[in-house]
Amino acid sequence: MCRLFVSLSLVILTALLTVGAPSPALAQGEAITSTTTDNFRFVYRERYLPVIRPVLDHAEEAHARLVERLGAPEETPVIEVRFARNVEEMRRLCPRQPPGWADAVAFSPENLIVISLTSNHHRPVSLETVFRHELSHIVLRWIVGEARVPRWFNEGLAIVESGEQPYERFKQLWPGTAGGRPRRLRELDNDFPDREFEANR
């Protein structure tokens, strides 16, 4: 009888935990809202709005510019953009595990961008720049479809189109050039670095 009572208690407790557990995004009871534009659906906590407002205000302009510059189709899917409090939460909002050094990631097949509001990087980067970088990955996918694009080209295009700080990029590139032979593109194609410093370089 005692064993049956314990078993039933465990079943009931498990059911309550499963049904009543909030999703990671709602774990702290904060209100989640969304804003929809012609080409985007932004999902975020309400208190993030002052921080992410520049992204929302300029998203359509960035979309139009990329579509025109890269020659993407005029009819494109809606992109969902999720904003996370930090990198840990960002990972919970991703359909697959992003690279270890990433604090923003684009999932091109799903037309999804997930951005952490706090960065792993030591250099300051604006949210608008990060957004344009990830958007470039998705627009490129619209153009090439299932065709394989080398990782170095994909990342390089995103850096150029996002307007990331060229001086900071030069400082990262210089030690690898001055201190020895830079890696060949074929090597990068076969083995793109996983560590943050090497990936940035």
C-alpha positions as CSV (number, residue, x, y, z in Angstrom):
1,M,0.0,0.0,0.0
2,C,2.8,2.3,0.9
3,R,4.7,1.5,-2.3
4,L,1.5,2.2,-4.3
5,F,1.1,5.6,-2.6
6,V,4.7,6.6,-3.4
7,S,4.3,5.5,-7.0
8,L,1.0,7.5,-7.4
9,S,2.6,10.5,-5.8
10,L,5.5,10.4,-8.2
11,V,3.2,10.1,-11.2
12,I,1.1,13.1,-10.0
13,L,4.2,15.2,-9.2
14,T,5.7,14.4,-12.7
15,A,2.5,15.4,-14.4
16,L,2.3,18.6,-12.5
17,L,5.9,19.5,-13.3
18,T,5.3,18.7,-17.0
19,V,2.1,20.6,-17.4
20,G,2.7,23.5,-15.1
21,A,6.3,24.2,-16.1
22,P,6.7,27.5,-17.9
23,S,8.6,27.7,-21.2
24,P,12.2,29.2,-20.9
25,A,11.0,32.5,-22.4
26,L,8.3,32.8,-19.7
27,A,10.2,31.4,-16.8
28,Q,10.4,34.8,-14.9
29,G,6.8,35.7,-15.6
30,E,7.6,38.6,-17.9
31,A,5.2,39.5,-20.6
32,I,6.2,38.3,-24.1
33,T,4.9,40.4,-27.0
34,S,5.5,40.6,-30.8
35,T,5.6,43.2,-33.5
36,T,4.9,42.3,-37.1
37,T,6.0,44.3,-40.1
38,D,5.8,43.4,-43.8
39,N,8.7,41.0,-43.7
40,F,9.4,40.3,-40.0
41,R,7.8,39.1,-36.8
42,F,9.8,40.3,-33.8
43,V,9.3,38.4,-30.5
44,Y,10.6,40.0,-27.3
45,R,10.0,40.9,-23.7
46,E,8.1,44.2,-23.4
47,R,10.9,45.8,-21.4
48,Y,13.4,45.2,-24.2
49,L,11.5,47.6,-26.5
50,P,13.6,50.7,-25.8
51,V,16.8,48.7,-26.6
52,I,15.6,47.0,-29.7
53,R,13.6,49.9,-31.1
54,P,16.3,50.9,-33.6
55,V,16.3,47.4,-35.1
56,L,12.5,47.4,-35.5
57,D,12.5,50.9,-37.0
58,H,15.2,50.1,-39.7
59,A,14.5,46.4,-40.4
60,E,12.4,46.9,-43.5
61,E,15.0,49.3,-44.9
62,A,17.8,46.8,-44.3
63,H,15.7,44.1,-45.9
64,A,15.0,46.1,-49.0
65,R,18.6,47.1,-49.4
66,L,19.9,43.5,-49.1
67,V,17.3,42.1,-51.4
68,E,18.2,44.7,-54.0
69,R,22.0,44.5,-53.6
70,L,22.1,40.7,-53.7
71,G,19.4,40.1,-56.2
72,A,17.0,38.1,-54.0
73,P,13.4,37.3,-55.2
74,E,10.9,40.0,-54.6
75,E,8.5,37.6,-52.8
76,T,10.2,36.3,-49.7
77,P,9.0,34.5,-46.5
78,V,8.4,36.4,-43.2
79,I,11.5,36.2,-40.9
80,E,11.0,35.7,-37.2
81,V,13.5,37.5,-35.0
82,R,13.7,36.5,-31.3
83,F,15.5,38.6,-28.7
84,A,17.0,36.9,-25.7
85,R,18.2,38.3,-22.4
86,N,21.6,36.6,-22.6
87,V,23.5,33.9,-24.5
88,E,22.2,31.1,-22.3
89,E,18.6,32.1,-23.0
90,M,19.4,32.6,-26.7
91,R,20.5,28.9,-26.8
92,R,17.2,27.8,-25.4
93,L,15.3,29.8,-28.0
94,C,17.3,28.1,-30.9
95,P,15.9,25.1,-32.8
96,R,19.5,23.7,-32.9
97,Q,22.7,24.4,-31.0
98,P,24.5,27.4,-32.4
99,P,28.4,27.7,-32.4
100,G,29.9,28.1,-29.0
101,W,31.2,31.6,-29.7
102,A,27.9,33.0,-31.2
103,D,25.7,35.6,-29.5
104,A,23.4,35.8,-32.5
105,V,22.6,33.2,-35.1
106,A,20.5,32.8,-38.2
107,F,18.7,29.6,-39.0
108,S,18.2,30.0,-42.7
109,P,16.0,27.0,-43.5
110,E,13.5,28.2,-40.8
111,N,13.9,31.9,-41.7
112,L,14.7,32.5,-38.0
113,I,17.1,34.9,-36.3
114,V,17.9,34.7,-32.6
115,I,19.8,37.5,-30.9
116,S,21.2,37.9,-27.4
117,L,21.0,41.4,-26.0
118,T,24.3,40.8,-24.1
119,S,27.4,39.9,-26.1
120,N,30.3,37.4,-25.5
121,H,32.6,39.6,-27.5
122,H,34.8,42.2,-26.0
123,R,34.3,44.7,-28.9
124,P,31.2,46.8,-28.9
125,V,28.8,46.0,-31.7
126,S,25.4,47.6,-32.2
127,L,22.2,45.5,-32.4
128,E,21.5,46.9,-35.8
129,T,24.8,45.7,-37.1
130,V,24.2,42.2,-35.6
131,F,20.8,42.1,-37.1
132,R,22.0,43.0,-40.6
133,H,24.8,40.4,-40.3
134,E,22.3,37.6,-39.5
135,L,19.8,38.9,-42.1
136,S,22.5,38.6,-44.8
137,H,22.8,34.9,-44.1
138,I,19.1,34.4,-44.7
139,V,18.9,36.5,-47.8
140,L,21.9,34.6,-49.3
141,R,20.1,31.4,-48.7
142,W,17.1,32.7,-50.6
143,I,19.4,33.3,-53.6
144,V,21.4,30.0,-53.6
145,G,18.7,27.7,-52.3
146,E,20.2,24.3,-51.4
147,A,23.5,25.0,-53.2
148,R,26.5,24.8,-50.9
149,V,28.2,28.1,-50.1
150,P,31.7,28.0,-48.4
151,R,31.5,29.1,-44.8
152,W,34.2,31.8,-45.3
153,F,32.2,33.4,-48.1
154,N,28.9,33.3,-46.2
155,E,30.5,34.9,-43.1
156,G,32.6,37.4,-45.2
157,L,29.5,38.6,-47.1
158,A,27.6,39.1,-43.8
159,I,30.5,41.1,-42.4
160,V,30.6,43.3,-45.5
161,E,26.8,43.8,-45.7
162,S,26.4,44.5,-42.0
163,G,29.1,47.3,-42.1
164,E,31.0,45.8,-39.1
165,Q,33.9,47.8,-37.9
166,P,36.6,47.5,-40.5
167,Y,39.4,48.7,-38.2
168,E,38.5,46.1,-35.6
169,R,38.5,43.4,-38.3
170,F,41.9,44.6,-39.6
171,K,43.4,44.3,-36.1
172,Q,42.1,40.7,-35.9
173,L,43.4,39.8,-39.3
174,W,46.9,41.4,-39.0
175,P,48.5,39.0,-36.4
176,G,47.6,36.0,-38.6
177,T,49.1,37.7,-41.6
178,A,52.2,39.2,-40.0
179,G,52.9,36.3,-37.7
180,G,52.8,33.5,-40.3
181,R,51.1,32.1,-43.3
182,P,47.4,33.0,-43.4
183,R,45.1,30.1,-43.8
184,R,44.1,29.2,-47.4
185,L,40.5,29.4,-48.4
186,R,40.5,25.7,-49.2
187,E,41.6,25.0,-45.6
188,L,38.8,27.3,-44.2
189,D,36.3,25.6,-46.5
190,N,37.2,22.2,-45.0
191,D,37.7,23.2,-41.4
192,F,36.2,26.5,-40.3
193,P,37.3,27.3,-36.7
194,D,35.0,26.7,-33.8
195,R,36.8,28.9,-31.2
196,E,35.8,32.6,-31.1
197,F,39.2,34.2,-31.7
198,E,40.0,32.0,-34.6
199,A,36.6,32.3,-36.1
200,N,36.7,36.1,-36.0
201,R,40.2,36.1,-37.6
